[in-house]
């Protein structure tokens, strides 16, 4: 799954095959296409790894959690016992509980979400990209991976979120292309032996494509693993 394409690179960065070389010769269309595909794949994976997600495009997710039972005083349920935080922004959520013990076969039964037509067993809420499932009835029993949560992660095609992520990816790609262009220019100038001009095109060894500006824009999409029993 890629968030942008060769045409996006050309439209949003202004670069094209005539701007770059391979083996000292201007790239052919085929070489440019292959180069762009490599950049697209690398940037997509960079953003996914940085934000700790599988993908920002729609994809199905299944998570297993431990039921804690009632750990409060007098065997009462506290928030940690009944609240589960999803690892990704989620929609279309369904929650199941395994009603058999570990000595028996799996028997996952769907729980009912609270809605306009049903009081249900749990409610779903999303705040600042964090999606939560909280039980208020028929709370999960104590057990290991006896709660299964399935949902759709990612954002719908054409959404503002995916459009912003696409623009961020294109800006990272532009940084990569500018670096390659600078390498080409410095190599050419150094070959001419003009020292004054060569000093203008020094290449930084310690470079980062996740610039402070990019980091700030990606911050709201980055997923952090929260501690505590609700994440077990």
C-alpha positions, 0 to 999 in steps of 0.5 A: 500500500503506497500513499503517493505515486510517480505522478504525485512526485512530479506534480508536487515536487516539480522534478522529472526524469531530466533532472537526474542521472544514473551512471553519469547519464540523464535517466531514461523514463524507465530508470526514472519510473523504477527510481520513483517506485523505490522512493515511494516504497521507502517513504511509505515504509518510513512513515509507517514505521515512524507512526507505528502502524501497518498502514493508514489505508483501510485494513482489517485488524484483530487484537486479543486482550486479557480479561482481568475480571473484577480487581477492585475492592469487594470484587468490583470492576474498575476502569482498567478492568473494563476499558480496552485501548485499540492500537490503531484508530478504528471503525466497524468494531466488534468485540468477542469473548471466549466463553470456554476455559483454556482446557476447552475449544475456543468459543468466541461469542459476539458482545453487543455494542451500545446503540440507538436500538440496544443498551448493549454490553460496551460503548466505543469512543474515539478521542484524538485518534485514540479509539477505546472500548469500555464495557458497562455490562457483561464485563469480560471474565478473567482470562488470557487472550479471551477478549477478541476485538476486530475492526477496520484500521486506517482512513477512508480513501479521499479523507482529509487524513489520507490527503495530509499523509500523502502530502507529507510523504511527497515532502519527504520524497522531495527531501530525498530528491533534493539530496540526490540533486545536490550530490549530482551538482557537487560531484560535477562541480568538484570535477571541474576543480573550482574550489570556491563553488565546490564549498557551496555544495557540501553534503551533510553526512548526518541527514534526516528526512524526518525533519522537525517540521515533518515530525510535527505534522506526523505527531498527531498520527503517531501511535504510542503503546500505552502501558497498563493492564488494558494493553495486555 
